[in-house]
Each structure stands twice: as structure tokens, then as C-alpha cells.
Amino acid sequence: MTAPYPPPATPARSDRTTLWGTMGIVIGLLTCWPLGVVFGVLSMNEARKAGKQTTLGIVAIIASIVGLVFAVTMYYLATR
């Protein structure tokens, strides 16, 4: 008797949760913190729809806050 065949593989879907979260982290830290917050929120919404954890979206929002604090600190130090 032979073993049964495995079920066919399901096609890979695009994972917007990871995309939005990664973009939020990078953009929030390096360039534009408000856009990083937006991408973090989008990542959290996509994660909730897919039933995944929202950790990457939360990290993107925190990274954007760190980017904001850094930008304000640099502005303050530059104008002193």
C-alpha cells in the first residue's frame, strides 16, 4: 500500500501586513514620522483582517515616535 499524496500547495498571497509594517519602521525612523504612523496603522488593520498579531504595526508606530523625538531633539539643539 502506498502513502496518500499530500494536498496541493496553496498559492502564496501577498502579505501586506509585513509590507506596511516594514515600510512604517523604515520611513518612520529615517524620513517622515507621520507617514510611518499611517503605515503602522495600515499594518495593524491588515493584521486584524488576516487574524495575525499586530506586533509589526505597533513597532512601526513606536519607531515613528522615536523618529519624532529624534527630529525634535535635533531641531532644539540646532536652534540653541
C-alpha positions, 0 to 999 in steps of 0.5 A: 500500500502506498502513502496518500499524496499530500494536498496541493500547495496553496498559492502564496498571497501577498502579505501586506501586513509585513509590507506596511509594517516594514515600510512604517519602521523604515520611513518612520525612523529615517524620513517622515514620522507621520507617514510611518504612523499611517503605515503602522496603522495600515499594518495593524488593520491588515493584521486584524483582517488576516487574524495575525498579531499586530506586533509589526504595526505597533513597532512601526508606530513606536519607531515613528515616535522615536523618529519624532523625538529624534527630529525634535531633539535635533531641531532644539539643539540646532536652534540653541 
